[in-house]
Amino acid sequence: MFQQKIKIMVAKEINQFIQIVNGNFPPFEASDILNELIRSRINYHKIQMLKMWEGNHHFDSKEWNKEIENMMMEKTQALALIAKAKEEGLKVEIVGNIEVRLS
């Protein structure tokens, strides 16, 4: 039986761009979009924290809590900006891209 060895090389320069959202939205839609994106990010961190806690009930969660607190502040700032857009009758442009790199 003949076996062929295949070499797989991964270049670190390979990038992938994922466009999550891109557009102009009325304030109520922008609020829904941002709330959902930030909520998802916060929930991810909470789940990761819970997994850490399950493995070690004495782990230090200060950094995790700080990250969640920062995201809550970002949410508050975003909602204030959206409220201003609503007051002024403006739309909200949201551009959300993710860049994935191998390292």
N, CA, C and O atoms as a Tinker XYZ file with bonds, in Angstrom:
   412  protein
     1  N      0.843000   -1.177000    0.000000    73     2
     2  CA     0.000000    0.000000    0.000000    64     1     3
     3  C      0.891000    1.244000    0.000000    63     2     4     5
     4  O      1.833000    1.324000    0.789000    81     3
     5  N      0.618000    2.177000   -0.839000    73     3     6
     6  CA     1.405000    3.397000   -0.984000    64     5     7
     7  C      0.760000    4.513000   -0.183000    63     6     8     9
     8  O     -0.412000    4.835000   -0.379000    81     7
     9  N      1.535000    5.104000    0.725000    73     7    10
    10  CA     1.028000    6.236000    1.505000    64     9    11
    11  C      1.788000    7.484000    1.109000    63    10    12    13
    12  O      3.015000    7.480000    1.009000    81    11
    13  N      1.065000    8.513000    0.893000    73    11    14
    14  CA     1.679000    9.777000    0.518000    64    13    15
    15  C      1.608000   10.723000    1.709000    63    14    16    17
    16  O      0.550000   10.913000    2.309000    81    15
    17  N      2.742000   11.305000    2.037000    73    15    18
    18  CA     2.765000   12.274000    3.120000    64    17    19
    19  C      2.443000   13.648000    2.538000    63    18    20    21
    20  O      2.983000   14.054000    1.510000    81    19
    21  N      1.574000   14.325000    3.207000    73    19    22
    22  CA     1.169000   15.653000    2.766000    64    21    23
    23  C      1.587000   16.648000    3.833000    63    22    24    25
    24  O      1.264000   16.494000    5.011000    81    23
    25  N      2.302000   17.656000    3.406000    73    23    26
    26  CA     2.690000   18.717000    4.323000    64    25    27
    27  C      1.656000   19.825000    4.236000    63    26    28    29
    28  O      1.273000   20.278000    3.158000    81    27
    29  N      1.230000   20.234000    5.395000    73    27    30
    30  CA     0.293000   21.351000    5.455000    64    29    31
    31  C      1.026000   22.509000    6.105000    63    30    32    33
    32  O      1.557000   22.393000    7.209000    81    31
    33  N      1.043000   23.612000    5.408000    73    31    34
    34  CA     1.694000   24.799000    5.944000    64    33    35
    35  C      0.640000   25.874000    6.154000    63    34    36    37
    36  O     -0.227000   26.091000    5.307000    81    35
    37  N      0.729000   26.534000    7.283000    73    35    38
    38  CA    -0.197000   27.614000    7.584000    64    37    39
    39  C      0.611000   28.901000    7.665000    63    38    40    41
    40  O      1.556000   29.014000    8.446000    81    39
    41  N      0.230000   29.841000    6.866000    73    39    42
    42  CA     0.913000   31.133000    6.875000    64    41    43
    43  C      0.226000   32.039000    7.890000    63    42    44    45
    44  O     -1.001000   32.133000    7.927000    81    43
    45  N      1.023000   32.695000    8.703000    73    43    46
    46  CA     0.470000   33.591000    9.715000    64    45    47
    47  C     -0.179000   34.826000    9.110000    63    46    48    49
    48  O     -0.942000   35.519000    9.783000    81    47
    49  N      0.113000   35.104000    7.863000    73    47    50
    50  CA    -0.448000   36.289000    7.237000    64    49    51
    51  C     -1.907000   36.094000    6.814000    63    50    52    53
    52  O     -2.586000   37.057000    6.457000    81    51
    53  N     -2.372000   34.880000    6.855000    73    51    54
    54  CA    -3.739000   34.614000    6.409000    64    53    55
    55  C     -4.714000   35.315000    7.343000    63    54    56    57
    56  O     -4.680000   35.124000    8.559000    81    55
    57  N     -5.561000   36.110000    6.766000    73    55    58
    58  CA    -6.575000   36.826000    7.527000    64    57    59
    59  C     -7.942000   36.507000    6.957000    63    58    60    61
    60  O     -8.090000   36.184000    5.778000    81    59
    61  N     -8.896000   36.603000    7.790000    73    59    62
    62  CA   -10.277000   36.491000    7.333000    64    61    63
    63  C    -11.036000   37.653000    7.935000    63    62    64    65
    64  O    -10.914000   37.931000    9.128000    81    63
    65  N    -11.801000   38.319000    7.133000    73    63    66
    66  CA   -12.625000   39.411000    7.604000    64    65    67
    67  C    -14.079000   38.957000    7.577000    63    66    68    69
    68  O    -14.558000   38.420000    6.578000    81    67
    69  N    -14.759000   39.179000    8.673000    73    67    70
    70  CA   -16.169000   38.820000    8.768000    64    69    71
    71  C    -16.940000   40.098000    9.063000    63    70    72    73
    72  O    -16.708000   40.756000   10.077000    81    71
    73  N    -17.840000   40.432000    8.184000    73    71    74
    74  CA   -18.643000   41.627000    8.404000    64    73    75
    75  C    -19.896000   41.227000    9.164000    63    74    76    77
    76  O    -20.760000   40.524000    8.641000    81    75
    77  N    -19.979000   41.681000   10.396000    73    75    78
    78  CA   -21.118000   41.343000   11.255000    64    77    79
    79  C    -22.314000   42.230000   10.935000    63    78    80    81
    80  O    -23.439000   41.751000   10.789000    81    79
    81  N    -22.056000   43.510000   10.830000    73    79    82
    82  CA   -23.136000   44.454000   10.539000    64    81    83
    83  C    -22.524000   45.671000    9.849000    63    82    84    85
    84  O    -21.397000   46.067000   10.145000    81    83
    85  N    -23.281000   46.253000    8.932000    73    83    86
    86  CA   -22.816000   47.449000    8.240000    64    85    87
    87  C    -24.035000   48.151000    7.669000    63    86    88    89
    88  O    -24.675000   47.658000    6.740000    81    87
    89  N    -24.344000   49.300000    8.233000    73    87    90
    90  CA   -25.481000   50.024000    7.689000    64    89    91
    91  C    -25.909000   51.189000    8.551000    63    90    92    93
    92  O    -25.393000   51.403000    9.649000    81    91
    93  N    -26.866000   51.938000    8.027000    73    91    94
    94  CA   -27.499000   53.044000    8.750000    64    93    95
    95  C    -28.849000   52.568000    9.250000    63    94    96    97
    96  O    -29.640000   51.998000    8.498000    81    95
    97  N    -29.102000   52.808000   10.528000    73    95    98
    98  CA   -30.311000   52.285000   11.148000    64    97    99
    99  C    -31.039000   53.378000   11.915000    63    98   100   101
   100  O    -30.414000   54.294000   12.450000    81    99
   101  N    -32.359000   53.277000   11.964000    73    99   102
   102  CA   -33.097000   54.158000   12.863000    64   101   103
   103  C    -32.648000   53.846000   14.296000    63   102   104   105
   104  O    -32.223000   52.724000   14.575000    81   103
   105  N    -32.737000   54.817000   15.200000    73   103   106
   106  CA   -32.245000   54.595000   16.563000    64   105   107
   107  C    -32.791000   53.342000   17.253000    63   106   108   109
   108  O    -32.040000   52.660000   17.950000    81   107
   109  N    -34.066000   53.024000   17.079000    73   107   110
   110  CA   -34.608000   51.848000   17.762000    64   109   111
   111  C    -33.979000   50.560000   17.256000    63   110   112   113
   112  O    -33.753000   49.633000   18.034000    81   111
   113  N    -33.694000   50.493000   15.954000    73   111   114
   114  CA   -33.024000   49.299000   15.411000    64   113   115
   115  C    -31.567000   49.248000   15.859000    63   114   116   117
   116  O    -31.057000   48.186000   16.217000    81   115
   117  N    -30.902000   50.397000   15.838000    73   115   118
   118  CA   -29.505000   50.454000   16.284000    64   117   119
   119  C    -29.408000   50.017000   17.735000    63   118   120   121
   120  O    -28.480000   49.298000   18.106000    81   119
   121  N    -30.346000   50.437000   18.547000    73   119   122
   122  CA   -30.376000   50.046000   19.959000    64   121   123
   123  C    -30.514000   48.538000   20.097000    63   122   124   125
   124  O    -29.803000   47.921000   20.890000    81   123
   125  N    -31.413000   47.943000   19.337000    73   123   126
   126  CA   -31.602000   46.486000   19.371000    64   125   127
   127  C    -30.323000   45.755000   18.954000    63   126   128   129
   128  O    -29.915000   44.787000   19.596000    81   127
   129  N    -29.704000   46.223000   17.883000    73   127   130
   130  CA   -28.488000   45.568000   17.371000    64   129   131
   131  C    -27.368000   45.636000   18.396000    63   130   132   133
   132  O    -26.753000   44.621000   18.723000    81   131
   133  N    -27.104000   46.843000   18.905000    73   131   134
   134  CA   -26.019000   47.002000   19.860000    64   133   135
   135  C    -26.284000   46.267000   21.167000    63   134   136   137
   136  O    -25.382000   45.659000   21.743000    81   135
   137  N    -27.535000   46.327000   21.630000    73   135   138
   138  CA   -27.889000   45.585000   22.848000    64   137   139
   139  C    -27.599000   44.101000   22.682000    63   138   140   141
   140  O    -27.040000   43.469000   23.578000    81   139
   141  N    -27.973000   43.555000   21.553000    73   139   142
   142  CA   -27.785000   42.122000   21.318000    64   141   143
   143  C    -26.308000   41.756000   21.204000    63   142   144   145
   144  O    -25.875000   40.749000   21.764000    81   143
   145  N    -25.538000   42.563000   20.486000    73   143   146
   146  CA   -24.105000   42.286000   20.336000    64   145   147
   147  C    -23.384000   42.351000   21.681000    63   146   148   149
   148  O    -22.589000   41.471000   22.011000    81   147
   149  N    -23.666000   43.391000   22.446000    73   147   150
   150  CA   -23.004000   43.541000   23.744000    64   149   151
   151  C    -23.491000   42.490000   24.726000    63   150   152   153
   152  O    -22.694000   41.948000   25.493000    81   151
   153  N    -24.792000   42.190000   24.718000    73   151   154
   154  CA   -25.339000   41.167000   25.600000    64   153   155
   155  C    -24.682000   39.817000   25.328000    63   154   156   157
   156  O    -24.350000   39.075000   26.252000    81   155
   157  N    -24.503000   39.518000   24.062000    73   155   158
   158  CA   -23.868000   38.260000   23.684000    64   157   159
   159  C    -22.430000   38.197000   24.184000    63   158   160   161
   160  O    -21.980000   37.163000   24.677000    81   159
   161  N    -21.726000   39.290000   24.055000    73   159   162
   162  CA   -20.337000   39.354000   24.515000    64   161   163
   163  C    -20.256000   39.199000   26.038000    63   162   164   165
   164  O    -19.389000   38.486000   26.543000    81   163
   165  N    -21.140000   39.854000   26.755000    73   163   166
   166  CA   -21.166000   39.743000   28.221000    64   165   167
   167  C    -21.500000   38.317000   28.632000    63   166   168   169
   168  O    -20.858000   37.761000   29.523000    81   167
   169  N    -22.491000   37.726000   27.995000    73   167   170
   170  CA   -22.876000   36.351000   28.334000    64   169   171
   171  C    -21.736000   35.375000   28.070000    63   170   172   173
   172  O    -21.547000   34.428000   28.833000    81   171
   173  N    -20.979000   35.593000   27.006000    73   171   174
   174  CA   -19.823000   34.744000   26.723000    64   173   175
   175  C    -18.850000   34.783000   27.908000    63   174   176   177
   176  O    -18.377000   33.744000   28.369000    81   175
   177  N    -18.561000   35.984000   28.387000    73   175   178
   178  CA   -17.628000   36.110000   29.505000    64   177   179
   179  C    -18.197000   35.486000   30.780000    63   178   180   181
   180  O    -17.458000   34.882000   31.557000    81   179
   181  N    -19.482000   35.625000   30.995000    73   179   182
   182  CA   -20.095000   35.019000   32.180000    64   181   183
   183  C    -20.022000   33.494000   32.117000    63   182   184   185
   184  O    -19.765000   32.839000   33.127000    81   183
   185  N    -20.244000   32.941000   30.946000    73   183   186
   186  CA   -20.163000   31.483000   30.785000    64   185   187
   187  C    -18.733000   31.011000   31.003000    63   186   188   189
   188  O    -18.514000   29.989000   31.652000    81   187
   189  N    -17.757000   31.742000   30.469000    73   187   190
   190  CA   -16.359000   31.376000   30.680000    64   189   191
   191  C    -15.999000   31.443000   32.163000    63   190   192   193
   192  O    -15.277000   30.587000   32.674000    81   191
   193  N    -16.504000   32.457000   32.839000    73   191   194
   194  CA   -16.263000   32.589000   34.274000    64   193   195
   195  C    -16.872000   31.422000   35.040000    63   194   196   197
   196  O    -16.251000   30.891000   35.960000    81   195
   197  N    -18.069000   31.025000   34.669000    73   195   198
   198  CA   -18.730000   29.896000   35.316000    64   197   199
   199  C    -17.934000   28.609000   35.107000    63   198   200   201
   200  O    -17.806000   27.801000   36.027000    81   199
   201  N    -17.407000   28.422000   33.916000    73   199   202
   202  CA   -16.575000   27.242000   33.646000    64   201   203
   203  C    -15.329000   27.249000   34.521000    63   202   204   205
   204  O    -14.932000   26.209000   35.048000    81   203
   205  N    -14.713000   28.413000   34.677000    73   203   206
   206  CA   -13.540000   28.523000   35.547000    64   205   207
   207  C    -13.915000   28.214000   36.989000    63   206   208   209
   208  O    -13.171000   27.534000   37.696000    81   207
   209  N    -15.059000   28.707000   37.423000    73   207   210
   210  CA   -15.516000   28.487000   38.788000    64   209   211
   211  C    -15.795000   27.007000   39.033000    63   210   212   213
   212  O    -15.494000   26.488000   40.107000    81   211
   213  N    -16.371000   26.324000   38.035000    73   211   214
   214  CA   -16.642000   24.891000   38.179000    64   213   215
   215  C    -15.359000   24.106000   38.400000    63   214   216   217
   216  O    -15.345000   23.124000   39.142000    81   215
   217  N    -14.269000   24.545000   37.748000    73   215   218
   218  CA   -12.994000   23.863000   37.896000    64   217   219
   219  C    -12.259000   24.252000   39.163000    63   218   220   221
   220  O    -11.445000   23.478000   39.668000    81   219
   221  N    -12.531000   25.434000   39.682000    73   219   222
   222  CA   -11.831000   25.934000   40.859000    64   221   223
   223  C    -12.712000   26.983000   41.535000    63   222   224   225
   224  O    -12.792000   28.123000   41.078000    81   223
   225  N    -13.361000   26.599000   42.605000    73   223   226
   226  CA   -14.277000   27.513000   43.297000    64   225   227
   227  C    -13.563000   28.702000   43.937000    63   226   228   229
   228  O    -14.220000   29.619000   44.432000    81   227
   229  N    -12.248000   28.701000   43.935000    73   227   230
   230  CA   -11.480000   29.777000   44.553000    64   229   231
   231  C    -10.722000   30.628000   43.536000    63   230   232   233
   232  O     -9.830000   31.388000   43.912000    81   231
   233  N    -11.068000   30.507000   42.250000    73   231   234
   234  CA   -10.332000   31.273000   41.246000    64   233   235
   235  C    -10.625000   32.765000   41.394000    63   234   236   237
   236  O    -11.688000   33.159000   41.875000    81   235
   237  N     -9.676000   33.575000   40.976000    73   235   238
   238  CA    -9.791000   35.028000   41.079000    64   237   239
   239  C    -10.547000   35.561000   39.868000    63   238   240   241
   240  O    -10.054000   35.486000   38.743000    81   239
   241  N    -11.716000   36.088000   40.092000    73   239   242
   242  CA   -12.572000   36.560000   38.994000    64   241   243
   243  C    -12.471000   38.062000   38.772000    63   242   244   245
   244  O    -13.265000   38.621000   38.016000    81   243
   245  N    -11.518000   38.729000   39.410000    73   243   246
   246  CA   -11.424000   40.191000   39.298000    64   245   247
   247  C    -11.306000   40.658000   37.850000    63   246   248   249
   248  O    -12.009000   41.581000   37.437000    81   247
   249  N    -10.425000   40.029000   37.081000    73   247   250
   250  CA   -10.230000   40.447000   35.684000    64   249   251
   251  C    -11.495000   40.211000   34.854000    63   250   252   253
   252  O    -11.861000   41.041000   34.022000    81   251
   253  N    -12.149000   39.091000   35.083000    73   251   254
   254  CA   -13.395000   38.786000   34.356000    64   253   255
   255  C    -14.465000   39.823000   34.710000    63   254   256   257
   256  O    -15.151000   40.346000   33.832000    81   255
   257  N    -14.595000   40.108000   35.998000    73   255   258
   258  CA   -15.593000   41.086000   36.436000    64   257   259
   259  C    -15.286000   42.471000   35.874000    63   258   260   261
   260  O    -16.197000   43.209000   35.498000    81   259
   261  N    -14.000000   42.821000   35.819000    73   259   262
   262  CA   -13.597000   44.108000   35.266000    64   261   263
   263  C    -13.972000   44.191000   33.784000    63   262   264   265
   264  O    -14.464000   45.221000   33.323000    81   263
   265  N    -13.743000   43.120000   33.051000    73   263   266
   266  CA   -14.089000   43.093000   31.622000    64   265   267
   267  C    -15.601000   43.247000   31.428000    63   266   268   269
   268  O    -16.042000   43.991000   30.552000    81   267
   269  N    -16.382000   42.553000   32.234000    73   267   270
   270  CA   -17.847000   42.661000   32.145000    64   269   271
   271  C    -18.294000   44.079000   32.500000    63   270   272   273
   272  O    -19.181000   44.633000   31.851000    81   271
   273  N    -17.687000   44.660000   33.519000    73   271   274
   274  CA   -18.009000   46.030000   33.905000    64   273   275
   275  C    -17.688000   47.009000   32.776000    63   274   276   277
   276  O    -18.464000   47.927000   32.511000    81   275
   277  N    -16.552000   46.817000   32.115000    73   275   278
   278  CA   -16.189000   47.674000   30.982000    64   277   279
   279  C    -17.202000   47.555000   29.847000    63   278   280   281
   280  O    -17.555000   48.554000   29.221000    81   279
   281  N    -17.665000   46.348000   29.584000    73   279   282
   282  CA   -18.657000   46.150000   28.527000    64   281   283
   283  C    -19.975000   46.821000   28.890000    63   282   284   285
   284  O    -20.651000   47.367000   28.018000    81   283
   285  N    -20.347000   46.787000   30.163000    73   283   286
   286  CA   -21.570000   47.456000   30.599000    64   285   287
   287  C    -21.444000   48.972000   30.416000    63   286   288   289
   288  O    -22.408000   49.638000   30.039000    81   287
   289  N    -20.257000   49.509000   30.684000    73   287   290
   290  CA   -20.030000   50.939000   30.470000    64   289   291
   291  C    -20.112000   51.272000   28.985000    63   290   292   293
   292  O    -20.677000   52.300000   28.611000    81   291
   293  N    -19.551000   50.410000   28.133000    73   291   294
   294  CA   -19.637000   50.618000   26.687000    64   293   295
   295  C    -21.098000   50.634000   26.241000    63   294   296   297
   296  O    -21.496000   51.451000   25.411000    81   295
   297  N    -21.877000   49.736000   26.796000    73   295   298
   298  CA   -23.302000   49.656000   26.452000    64   297   299
   299  C    -24.012000   50.951000   26.847000    63   298   300   301
   300  O    -24.800000   51.490000   26.070000    81   299
   301  N    -23.735000   51.446000   28.045000    73   299   302
   302  CA   -24.350000   52.686000   28.514000    64   301   303
   303  C    -23.984000   53.852000   27.605000    63   302   304   305
   304  O    -24.841000   54.666000   27.260000    81   303
   305  N    -22.714000   53.934000   27.216000    73   303   306
   306  CA   -22.272000   55.006000   26.326000    64   305   307
   307  C    -22.927000   54.896000   24.953000    63   306   308   309
   308  O    -23.332000   55.904000   24.374000    81   307
   309  N    -23.030000   53.686000   24.437000    73   307   310
   310  CA   -23.652000   53.475000   23.124000    64   309   311
   311  C    -25.123000   53.871000   23.163000    63   310   312   313
   312  O    -25.619000   54.518000   22.240000    81   311
   313  N    -25.813000   53.487000   24.219000    73   311   314
   314  CA   -27.235000   53.820000   24.319000    64   313   315
   315  C    -27.439000   55.321000   24.478000    63   314   316   317
   316  O    -28.430000   55.859000   23.984000    81   315
   317  N    -26.522000   56.009000   25.157000    73   315   318
   318  CA   -26.607000   57.467000   25.271000    64   317   319
   319  C    -26.426000   58.121000   23.908000    63   318   320   321
   320  O    -27.117000   59.087000   23.586000    81   319
   321  N    -25.514000   57.607000   23.116000    73   319   322
   322  CA   -25.295000   58.131000   21.775000    64   321   323
   323  C    -26.523000   57.898000   20.888000    63   322   324   325
   324  O    -26.898000   58.758000   20.092000    81   323
   325  N    -27.129000   56.747000   21.035000    73   323   326
   326  CA   -28.342000   56.435000   20.262000    64   325   327
   327  C    -29.490000   57.344000   20.687000    63   326   328   329
   328  O    -30.277000   57.790000   19.851000    81   327
   329  N    -29.585000   57.619000   21.987000    73   327   330
   330  CA   -30.632000   58.529000   22.478000    64   329   331
   331  C    -30.442000   59.922000   21.879000    63   330   332   333
   332  O    -31.417000   60.590000   21.534000    81   331
   333  N    -29.200000   60.352000   21.758000    73   331   334
   334  CA   -28.915000   61.652000   21.137000    64   333   335
   335  C    -29.340000   61.645000   19.666000    63   334   336   337
   336  O    -29.908000   62.620000   19.176000    81   335
   337  N    -29.064000   60.553000   18.975000    73   335   338
   338  CA   -29.471000   60.437000   17.571000    64   337   339
   339  C    -30.987000   60.526000   17.457000    63   338   340   341
   340  O    -31.514000   61.176000   16.554000    81   339
   341  N    -31.678000   59.873000   18.372000    73   339   342
   342  CA   -33.143000   59.900000   18.351000    64   341   343
   343  C    -33.656000   61.320000   18.572000    63   342   344   345
   344  O    -34.570000   61.766000   17.879000    81   343
   345  N    -33.067000   62.033000   19.539000    73   343   346
   346  CA   -33.479000   63.414000   19.826000    64   345   347
   347  C    -33.278000   64.322000   18.622000    63   346   348   349
   348  O    -34.083000   65.217000   18.365000    81   347
   349  N    -32.189000   64.083000   17.882000    73   347   350
   350  CA   -31.853000   64.942000   16.760000    64   349   351
   351  C    -32.417000   64.441000   15.431000    63   350   352   353
   352  O    -32.181000   65.048000   14.386000    81   351
   353  N    -33.160000   63.336000   15.471000    73   351   354
   354  CA   -33.763000   62.807000   14.253000    64   353   355
   355  C    -32.762000   62.211000   13.282000    63   354   356   357
   356  O    -32.971000   62.236000   12.069000    81   355
   357  N    -31.675000   61.677000   13.816000    73   355   358
   358  CA   -30.619000   61.118000   12.971000    64   357   359
   359  C    -30.671000   59.598000   12.956000    63   358   360   361
   360  O    -31.256000   58.972000   13.840000    81   359
   361  N    -30.058000   59.028000   11.954000    73   359   362
   362  CA   -29.857000   57.584000   11.910000    64   361   363
   363  C    -28.518000   57.266000   12.561000    63   362   364   365
   364  O    -27.699000   58.153000   12.802000    81   363
   365  N    -28.315000   55.997000   12.837000    73   363   366
   366  CA   -27.079000   55.549000   13.477000    64   365   367
   367  C    -26.376000   54.593000   12.524000    63   366   368   369
   368  O    -26.955000   53.598000   12.087000    81   367
   369  N    -25.131000   54.901000   12.208000    73   367   370
   370  CA   -24.354000   54.011000   11.357000    64   369   371
   371  C    -23.574000   53.063000   12.248000    63   370   372   373
   372  O    -22.861000   53.485000   13.159000    81   371
   373  N    -23.721000   51.782000   11.972000    73   371   374
   374  CA   -22.995000   50.757000   12.716000    64   373   375
   375  C    -22.164000   49.964000   11.722000    63   374   376   377
   376  O    -22.678000   49.441000   10.734000    81   375
   377  N    -20.875000   49.885000   12.002000    73   375   378
   378  CA   -19.963000   49.088000   11.200000    64   377   379
   379  C    -19.269000   48.136000   12.160000    63   378   380   381
   380  O    -18.500000   48.556000   13.025000    81   379
   381  N    -19.545000   46.871000   12.000000    73   379   382
   382  CA   -18.952000   45.876000   12.884000    64   381   383
   383  C    -18.256000   44.801000   12.084000    63   382   384   385
   384  O    -18.900000   43.963000   11.453000    81   383
   385  N    -16.927000   44.828000   12.113000    73   383   386
   386  CA   -16.123000   43.840000   11.404000    64   385   387
   387  C    -15.274000   43.061000   12.399000    63   386   388   389
   388  O    -14.866000   43.586000   13.435000    81   387
   389  N    -15.021000   41.829000   12.074000    73   387   390
   390  CA   -14.126000   40.996000   12.852000    64   389   391
   391  C    -12.994000   40.575000   11.936000    63   390   392   393
   392  O    -13.226000   40.140000   10.808000    81   391
   393  N    -11.779000   40.703000   12.420000    73   391   394
   394  CA   -10.619000   40.253000   11.666000    64   393   395
   395  C    -10.040000   39.055000   12.397000    63   394   396   397
   396  O     -9.727000   39.134000   13.585000    81   395
   397  N     -9.899000   37.946000   11.685000    73   395   398
   398  CA    -9.383000   36.723000   12.260000    64   397   399
   399  C     -7.976000   36.489000   11.705000    63   398   400   401
   400  O     -7.771000   36.485000   10.491000    81   399
   401  N     -7.013000   36.296000   12.608000    73   399   402
   402  CA    -5.628000   36.038000   12.207000    64   401   403
   403  C     -5.129000   34.785000   12.922000    63   402   404   405
   404  O     -5.502000   34.508000   14.062000    81   403
   405  N     -4.316000   34.070000   12.256000    73   403   406
   406  CA    -3.660000   32.905000   12.868000    64   405   407
   407  C     -2.387000   33.393000   13.543000    63   406   408   409
   408  O     -1.652000   34.203000   12.979000    81   407
   409  N     -2.129000   32.906000   14.737000    73   407   410
   410  CA    -0.904000   33.311000   15.432000    64   409   411
   411  C     -0.237000   32.125000   16.099000    63   410   412
   412  O      0.808000   32.279000   16.731000    81   411
